[in-house]
Amino acid sequence: MKAHVSFFVLSMIFLAACSCSKDDAEKKEPSVPAPKAVTVDVASVSAPVEGTSVVVAISSPSKPAVSVSGDWIKAELGPYNQDTYKVKLTVTVGENPTYEPRSGSVTLTCQGFSPVGISVSQDAAAKPVGPSANPAYDLLGLGWNMGNQFDAFYNGSWAGDKYNYPDETVWGNAKATQATFDGVKKAGFTSVRIPVTWLNMIGPGPEYNIDETWMNRIYEVVGYAEKAGLKVIINTHHDENNNDDHWLDILSASKDARTNEAIKAEIAAVWTHIANKFKDKGDFLIMESFNEIQDGGWGWSAAFQADPSKQCDVLNEWNQVFVDAVRATGGNNATRWLGVPTYAAGTSWTKYFRLPEDPAGKVMMAVHCYDPYEYTIGNKQYPEWGHTGAAGKKTPEGEKEITDLFSRLNTEFISKGIPVYLGEFGCSMRSKGDARAWMFYKYYMEYVSKAAHTYSLPGILWDNGSTQTGKECHGYIDHGTGKYIGNSKEIVDLLVKGMLSTDESYTLQSVYDRAPKTN
């Protein structure tokens, strides 16, 4: 009996030994030692605005747990390889619909070991090109210039003792009334620019007091516009020296420091007087330093071309003096919007422009657009314009000239936080008697206004009150009654539509596609 028991015990031990040996043989040893920490081959993910997907290789003593810091980040683990202690993680970042950059993280945890983080960042969505991208657009929209009114002055040999004295009616317009601005508002305009020439209304230095009657009349007319519900710009207009004897002489200032200092002192005094007069006015009022400061050559004089930076630097100084003077008067002037022009209010020398320092951060850049010159205000007055115009009847430039210009202003300034507005734009009035020329005129005006809207540029139409057609005739609204001049309602309605319409189906391409047909 004892022998049988011994044999049975020995048999069990043998079978157990065989079983263990078989299990050990089938169990594979890891090919590498277990890692002593969780590690990743990608420590950060930088995603573009449209999103991305990145695969991260992980080494971990055991399968890690994964967490993310935001619902815009997705993290998915692949199968964990126990032999190599490896696993792959796919990090997916969705599109960023916001205008702000964002950041987050993916965290890997493994019990008994320190957690490991993967930082995730993403670019902001670009702000759309359009009205909301430019505070100047929201402020001004479509504007109307009361040209040849308060900027008018006695300027010929016939003037006698009145030479260089501003006068509201001397260039042929009737006196402005409340009806003027009510009519402008009714037509669909949202702002007005009232150019003002001061010249001999400025007294001698160092006080440079301004004629009280002239100042009060400007104040009264600004009140008309305010009552009509319009934003208003006032400036110093024909005070610049364009080969005449006006006091804003940038050529002399660029050559002589003492002359420049004297002019800056007068700028400071004049704008202090104007600002104090209007300091009680609300934010509807914008002050614009100057009109088209240049030396008479419009950027093409030998003096300017020799070194454009000299005169442009002087203008930058003058613009800073203007901002400082207005802000120093306090009241609403401490925070109201201000406008400052580029050299000649042109777009060819914007690289020399320097935005003035401003504690309120509310300064806009002003430029003017009469492109292409030989179609709008030049001597040739071509009858056609754009891609459907006939060769020989149009300038070689077409729609692309406008879109390239407006796109550049948006890219170089608006997108960088510098508001821009077209202080003047327009085209000499064509006769409706020439049906084809009239069609192209309407097309040009609509295309420019729609392009301005597309690139977030407010525009202020130049209107000198003329009742004629042809070169330098820009009459739309009667300056005394506020009624339309001639056939101008057709043009104004197109401008309002082009600049202010929010119909998504009404695009710049749709305007282009409706250009006058080729003969």
C-alpha positions in Angstrom: 0.0 0.0 0.0 2.8 2.4 0.9 4.5 1.6 -2.4 1.4 2.5 -4.4 1.0 5.8 -2.6 4.6 6.7 -3.3 4.2 5.9 -6.9 1.1 8.1 -7.2 2.8 11.1 -5.5 5.8 10.8 -7.8 3.5 10.6 -10.8 1.7 13.8 -9.8 5.0 15.7 -9.2 6.2 14.6 -12.7 3.0 15.7 -14.4 3.1 19.1 -12.6 6.7 19.6 -13.6 5.9 18.8 -17.2 2.9 21.2 -17.2 5.0 24.1 -15.8 7.7 23.5 -18.3 5.2 23.6 -21.1 3.6 26.9 -19.9 7.0 28.5 -19.4 8.0 27.5 -22.9 4.8 29.0 -24.4 5.1 32.3 -22.4 7.3 34.8 -24.3 9.7 37.0 -22.5 9.5 40.8 -23.5 12.0 41.6 -26.2 13.1 44.7 -24.4 13.2 45.7 -20.7 10.2 47.5 -19.4 10.6 51.3 -19.6 11.0 53.2 -16.4 8.8 56.1 -17.5 6.2 57.2 -20.1 7.9 58.9 -23.1 6.6 60.4 -26.3 8.3 61.3 -29.6 6.2 64.4 -30.1 6.0 66.9 -27.2 3.9 69.5 -28.9 1.4 69.8 -31.8 1.0 73.1 -33.6 -2.1 73.1 -35.8 -3.0 75.4 -38.6 -6.5 77.0 -38.5 -8.0 74.3 -40.7 -6.9 71.6 -38.3 -4.5 68.6 -38.4 -3.9 65.0 -37.4 -0.6 63.9 -35.8 0.5 60.4 -34.8 2.5 60.2 -31.6 4.7 57.2 -30.7 4.5 56.3 -27.0 6.7 54.1 -24.8 4.9 53.1 -21.6 5.3 50.4 -18.9 1.6 49.6 -19.4 -1.2 50.9 -21.5 -1.7 54.6 -20.6 -4.9 56.4 -19.9 -5.6 59.5 -22.1 -7.3 62.8 -21.3 -7.7 66.0 -23.3 -8.3 69.6 -22.1 -10.9 70.7 -24.7 -13.5 69.2 -27.0 -11.7 70.6 -30.0 -8.9 68.1 -29.4 -9.4 64.3 -30.0 -6.9 61.7 -28.9 -7.3 58.0 -29.8 -4.9 55.2 -28.7 -4.1 52.3 -30.9 -3.5 48.7 -29.7 -0.9 48.4 -26.9 2.0 46.1 -27.7 3.0 44.3 -24.5 6.1 42.8 -26.0 7.6 46.2 -27.0 5.7 48.4 -24.5 4.8 50.6 -27.5 1.5 52.2 -28.5 0.5 54.9 -31.0 -1.7 57.9 -30.3 -3.5 59.9 -32.9 -4.1 63.5 -32.0 -6.7 65.2 -34.1 -7.4 69.0 -34.0 -10.6 70.3 -35.6 -10.9 73.6 -37.5 -10.7 76.7 -35.4 -13.8 78.8 -36.2 -12.8 81.6 -33.9 -10.7 84.7 -34.4 -8.5 83.9 -31.5 -5.6 81.4 -31.2 -6.2 78.6 -28.8 -4.2 76.1 -26.7 -4.8 72.9 -24.8 -3.1 69.6 -24.0 -3.2 65.8 -24.1 -2.2 64.1 -20.9 -1.0 60.4 -20.6 -1.1 58.7 -17.2 0.2 55.3 -16.2 -0.2 54.1 -12.6 2.9 54.5 -10.5 4.6 56.8 -13.0 4.6 60.6 -13.6 2.1 61.8 -16.2 3.3 63.2 -19.5 1.7 66.1 -21.4 1.6 67.0 -25.1 0.9 70.7 -25.6 -1.5 71.6 -28.4 -1.8 75.0 -30.0 -3.8 76.3 -33.0 -3.8 79.4 -35.1 -6.8 81.8 -35.1 -9.2 82.0 -38.0 -8.5 85.0 -40.2 -11.1 87.7 -39.7 -13.3 87.9 -42.8 -12.7 90.6 -45.4 -15.7 92.8 -45.1 -17.3 95.6 -43.0 -16.7 94.0 -39.6 -12.9 93.8 -40.3 -12.5 97.6 -40.3 -13.9 99.9 -37.6 -13.7 102.8 -40.1 -16.2 101.0 -42.3 -18.6 100.5 -39.4 -18.2 104.2 -38.5 -18.5 105.8 -41.9 -20.1 103.4 -44.4 -21.0 105.3 -47.6 -20.2 109.0 -47.3 -20.8 112.2 -49.2 -18.4 115.1 -49.6 -19.8 118.6 -49.5 -17.1 119.7 -52.0 -16.5 123.2 -53.3 -18.5 124.6 -50.3 -16.5 125.5 -47.2 -13.3 124.6 -48.9 -14.0 127.3 -51.5 -12.0 130.5 -51.3 -11.1 133.6 -53.4 -8.2 132.4 -55.4 -7.8 134.5 -58.6 -6.5 137.8 -59.7 -10.2 138.9 -59.6 -10.3 138.4 -55.9 -8.8 141.7 -54.9 -8.8 142.3 -51.1 -10.6 139.0 -50.6 -7.8 136.9 -52.0 -7.3 133.7 -49.9 -10.4 134.3 -47.9 -12.7 131.3 -47.7 -16.3 131.8 -48.7 -19.2 129.3 -48.8 -20.7 130.3 -52.1 -17.7 131.8 -54.1 -17.4 128.7 -56.2 -21.0 128.6 -57.2 -22.9 126.5 -54.7 -25.9 127.7 -52.7 -25.7 128.0 -48.9 -26.1 124.8 -47.0 -29.3 124.2 -45.1 -30.9 121.6 -42.9 -32.7 120.3 -46.0 -29.3 119.6 -47.6 -28.3 117.0 -45.0 -31.8 115.6 -44.7 -31.7 114.9 -48.4 -28.2 113.3 -48.1 -29.5 111.0 -45.4 -32.7 110.2 -47.3 -30.6 109.2 -50.3 -28.9 106.5 -48.3 -25.6 108.1 -47.2 -24.4 107.4 -43.7 -21.7 110.0 -43.3 -20.6 113.4 -44.7 -17.2 115.0 -45.0 -17.3 118.7 -44.8 -14.0 120.0 -46.2 -13.0 123.4 -44.7 -10.4 125.9 -45.8 -9.2 128.3 -43.1 -6.4 130.4 -44.8 -7.0 134.1 -44.0 -9.6 133.2 -41.4 -6.6 132.4 -39.3 -5.1 135.4 -37.5 -1.4 136.2 -36.8 0.7 134.1 -34.5 1.5 133.1 -31.9 -2.2 132.9 -31.1 -3.5 132.1 -34.6 -7.0 132.9 -33.5 -9.8 131.9 -36.0 -12.4 134.3 -37.3 -15.4 133.8 -35.0 -18.1 134.2 -37.7 -16.5 131.5 -39.9 -16.0 129.1 -37.0 -19.6 129.6 -35.9 -20.9 128.9 -39.4 -19.0 125.6 -39.6 -20.4 124.7 -36.2 -23.9 125.4 -37.4 -23.6 123.2 -40.5 -22.1 120.4 -38.5 -25.2 120.7 -36.4 -27.4 120.2 -39.5 -25.6 117.0 -40.3 -25.9 115.8 -36.7 -29.6 116.5 -36.6 -30.0 114.4 -39.8 -28.3 111.5 -38.1 -25.1 111.5 -40.1 -21.5 111.0 -39.1 -19.3 114.0 -39.9 -15.7 114.7 -40.8 -14.2 118.2 -40.7 -10.7 119.0 -41.8 -8.2 121.7 -43.0 -8.6 121.4 -46.8 -7.0 123.9 -49.2 -4.6 125.3 -46.6 -1.8 123.2 -48.2 0.8 124.9 -50.4 0.5 123.6 -53.9 2.9 126.2 -55.6 0.9 129.0 -54.0 1.3 131.0 -50.8 -0.6 128.8 -48.5 0.7 128.2 -45.0 1.0 124.4 -45.0 4.2 124.5 -47.1 5.7 121.0 -46.8 8.5 121.6 -49.4 9.9 124.4 -47.4 9.4 122.6 -44.1 11.4 119.6 -45.5 14.3 121.9 -46.3 14.5 124.0 -43.2 13.9 122.9 -39.6 13.0 126.3 -38.3 10.3 126.6 -41.0 9.0 123.2 -40.0 8.8 124.2 -36.3 6.9 127.4 -37.1 4.4 125.5 -39.2 4.0 122.8 -36.5 3.3 125.6 -34.0 0.5 127.0 -36.2 -0.9 123.5 -36.8 -1.1 123.0 -33.0 -2.7 126.3 -32.4 -5.3 126.0 -35.2 -6.4 122.6 -34.3 -6.5 123.5 -30.6 -9.0 126.3 -31.5 -11.1 124.0 -33.7 -11.1 121.2 -31.2 -12.1 123.4 -28.3 -15.0 124.7 -30.4 -16.3 121.2 -31.1 -15.3 119.4 -27.8 -18.9 119.1 -26.7 -19.9 117.2 -29.9 -20.4 113.5 -29.6 -18.6 110.6 -31.3 -20.5 111.2 -34.6 -17.8 113.9 -35.3 -14.4 112.9 -36.7 -11.6 115.4 -37.2 -9.2 114.9 -40.1 -5.9 116.7 -40.0 -5.3 117.6 -43.6 -6.5 117.0 -47.1 -3.9 116.3 -49.8 -0.6 117.6 -48.4 2.0 117.7 -51.2 4.4 120.1 -52.8 2.4 120.8 -56.0 3.9 117.8 -57.9 1.5 115.2 -56.5 4.5 113.0 -55.7 6.3 113.4 -59.0 8.2 116.6 -58.4 12.0 116.4 -58.6 12.3 117.4 -55.0 10.0 114.6 -53.8 11.4 112.0 -56.1 14.9 112.7 -55.0 14.0 111.4 -51.5 10.3 110.7 -50.8 11.0 110.1 -47.1 11.9 113.7 -46.4 8.5 115.2 -47.1 6.7 112.1 -45.9 8.5 112.3 -42.6 7.5 115.9 -42.2 3.8 115.0 -42.8 4.1 112.2 -40.2 5.4 114.8 -37.8 2.5 117.1 -38.7 -0.1 114.4 -38.2 1.4 113.7 -34.7 1.1 117.4 -33.8 -2.5 117.3 -34.9 -3.3 114.2 -32.7 -1.5 115.7 -29.7 -3.3 119.0 -30.0 -6.8 117.6 -30.3 -6.3 115.1 -27.5 -4.9 117.8 -25.2 -8.2 119.7 -25.3 -10.0 116.9 -23.4 -13.7 116.3 -23.3 -15.0 114.2 -26.1 -11.8 115.1 -28.0 -9.9 112.7 -25.8 -11.5 109.7 -27.4 -13.2 110.7 -30.7 -12.0 109.1 -33.9 -9.3 111.1 -35.9 -8.2 110.8 -39.5 -4.8 111.5 -41.0 -3.8 111.3 -44.7 -0.9 109.7 -46.5 1.3 111.9 -48.7 -1.1 113.6 -51.2 -3.7 111.3 -49.8 -2.3 108.9 -52.4 -1.8 105.2 -52.3 1.6 105.1 -54.1 3.7 106.1 -51.1 1.9 104.4 -48.2 5.2 102.7 -47.2 6.3 106.0 -45.8 3.2 106.5 -43.8 3.5 106.3 -40.0 0.4 106.1 -37.8 0.6 108.7 -35.0 0.9 107.6 -31.5 -2.4 108.0 -29.8 -3.4 107.2 -26.1 -7.0 106.5 -27.3 -5.9 104.2 -30.1 -8.5 105.7 -32.5 -6.6 107.1 -35.5 -7.6 106.1 -39.1 -5.5 106.4 -42.3 -7.1 108.5 -45.1 -6.5 107.9 -48.8 -8.3 109.1 -51.9 -9.1 107.0 -55.0 -9.6 108.3 -58.5 -8.2 105.3 -60.3 -7.7 105.0 -63.2 -7.0 108.7 -63.5 -7.6 109.1 -67.3 -11.1 107.6 -66.9 -12.2 109.4 -63.8 -10.8 112.9 -63.7 -8.0 113.1 -66.3 -8.0 115.0 -69.6 -8.8 111.9 -71.8 -12.1 111.1 -70.1 -12.4 107.7 -71.8 -16.0 106.6 -72.5 -15.6 103.0 -71.4 -13.9 101.0 -68.6 -13.4 97.4 -67.6 -13.1 94.0 -69.2 -15.9 94.6 -71.7 -14.7 98.0 -72.8 -13.4 98.5 -76.4 -9.7 98.9 -77.1 -8.9 102.5 -77.6 -11.9 103.6 -75.7 -10.7 102.6 -72.2 -7.6 102.7 -70.1 -5.5 99.5 -70.2 -6.2 99.0 -66.6 -9.4 97.3 -65.6 -11.1 95.8 -62.6 -7.9 94.2 -61.4 -6.4 97.6 -60.8 -9.2 98.4 -58.3 -9.2 95.0 -56.6 -5.4 94.9 -56.3 -5.3 98.3 -54.7 -8.1 97.6 -52.2 -6.7 94.2 -51.4 -3.3 95.8 -50.7 -4.8 98.4 -48.4 -6.6 95.6 -46.5 -3.6 93.4 -46.3 -1.0 96.0 -45.4 -3.1 98.1 -43.0 -6.6 96.9 -42.1 -5.5 93.4 -41.3 -2.8 94.8 -39.1 -5.2 96.9 -37.0 -4.9 100.2 -38.9 -8.3 101.5 -40.0 -8.5 103.0 -43.5 -11.1 105.0 -45.3 -11.4 106.5 -48.7 -11.8 110.2 -47.9 -12.6 110.9 -51.5 -13.6 108.7 -54.5 -15.5 109.2 -57.6 -15.6 109.8 -61.3 -16.5 112.8 -63.5 -20.2 112.6 -64.5 -21.0 111.2 -67.9 -23.9 112.3 -70.1 -26.8 110.0 -70.2 -27.2 111.1 -73.8 -24.3 108.8 -74.7 -26.1 105.6 -73.6 -23.0 103.4 -73.8 -20.8 105.8 -71.9 -23.5 106.1 -69.3 -23.7 102.3 -68.9 -19.9 102.1 -68.3 -20.1 105.0 -65.9 -22.7 103.2 -63.9 -20.7 100.0 -64.0 -17.6 101.7 -62.8 -19.3 103.4 -59.8 -21.1 100.2 -58.8 -17.9 98.1 -59.1 -15.8 100.4 -57.1 -18.3 100.7 -54.3 -18.8 96.9 -54.2 -15.1 96.3 -54.2 -14.7 98.8 -51.4 -17.3 96.9 -49.4 -15.6 93.6 -50.2 -12.3 94.8 -48.9 -13.8 96.6 -45.9 -13.1 100.1 -47.1 -15.7 102.9 -46.4 -15.8 105.5 -49.2 -16.9 109.1 -49.3 -18.1 110.3 -52.7 -16.7 113.5 -54.0 -19.6 115.9 -54.9 -18.7 119.5 -56.0 -22.3 120.4 -56.8 -21.8 120.8 -60.6 -24.8 120.5 -62.8 -22.8 119.8 -65.9 -21.2 116.6 -67.3 -17.6 116.0 -68.2 -14.2 116.5 -66.6 -14.3 117.5 -62.9 -18.1 117.6 -62.9 -19.2 115.7 -59.8 -22.7 116.8 -59.0 -25.1 114.4 -57.2 -26.9 116.3 -54.4 -27.8 119.9 -54.6 -25.8 121.6 -51.8 -28.7 124.0 -51.0 -31.8 121.8 -51.3 -30.6 118.2 -50.8 -32.4 117.2 -54.0 -30.8 115.0 -56.7 -28.9 116.7 -59.5 -29.9 115.5 -63.0 -29.8 111.8 -63.4 -27.6 111.3 -60.3 -30.2 109.2 -58.4 -29.3 106.2 -60.7 -25.7 106.5 -59.6 -26.4 107.1 -55.9 -28.7 104.1 -55.7 -25.9 101.9 -57.1 -23.4 103.3 -54.7 -25.7 102.6 -51.7 -26.3 99.1 -53.0 -22.6 98.4 -53.6 -21.4 99.8 -50.4 -24.1 98.8 -47.9 -26.0 95.7 -49.2 -25.7 92.6 -47.1 -27.4 90.3 -49.6 -25.0 87.3 -49.8 -25.9 86.6 -53.4 -24.8 90.1 -54.4 -21.1 89.7 -54.8 -18.3 91.5 -56.6 -18.3 88.7 -59.1 -22.0 89.2 -59.8 -21.3 92.9 -60.5 -18.4 91.9 -62.8 -20.6 89.4 -64.7 -23.2 92.2 -65.4 -20.7 94.5 -67.1 -22.0 96.2 -70.2 -21.8 93.9 -73.2 -19.0 94.1 -75.7 -20.1 95.7 -79.0 
